[in-house]
């Protein structure tokens, strides 16, 4: 996935996290732990599987027939 495709997803997930923290559903420290988990997960080989899944989903929604 290119940076151009990843940036909107980062903004979307960031906005969702902020809204969840503001609503009280998720505490701020839980959001920090989730963010750290995502950063460490991104440094493992699992990122290739997750990237393939996200690319597959995006291509399915944007497929023009």
N, C-alpha and C positions, 0 to 999 in steps of 0.2 A: 504494500500500500504506500502510495506516495504521501509526502507531507501535505500536499494540497487536499488530498482526500481525508487525511487524518485530522487536520485542524478543525473542521466542522464537528467531528465526533468528539474531540477534546472539549470544545466549547459547549456542546450539548450536554455531555456528562458533567462538566463543571457546573453548568447552570442547574442541572438536576440535583447535584450535591448541595449547592447553596440553598436551593428551595427546600430540600429535605431538612437541612440543619435549621433553617428559619422556622419551619413548621413545627419543629420539636420532635419529629419522627426519628431523627438521627442526631445524636449529640455531636458536638464539634470534635471531640477527641476520637470518636468512632470514625468520623470522616477522615481524620488525619491517618488513622491506622489503615483504613481502606486505601487511601492514596499511597501510603508507603508500601502496602502489599502490591498494588498495581505497578509501582516503580520497580520493585524487586522481581515481580513476575515478568516484566518486560525485559529483564536481563537474562532470562532463562530460555531454553529451546521451546518452551510452551508458546512463546510469542508467535512462532511460525504457524502453529495450529490455529491460534486465535485470529491471526491476520488472514489466514485462508478462509476461515468462517465468516469474518466480517466482509471480506472481498466478495465471497459467494453471495451473501445476503444483499449487499449493495448492488451487485450486478443483476440479481434477480428482480429488485425493485426498479432498476433503471433500464432494464432490457427493453429495447424497442423492436417490436416484431413487424 
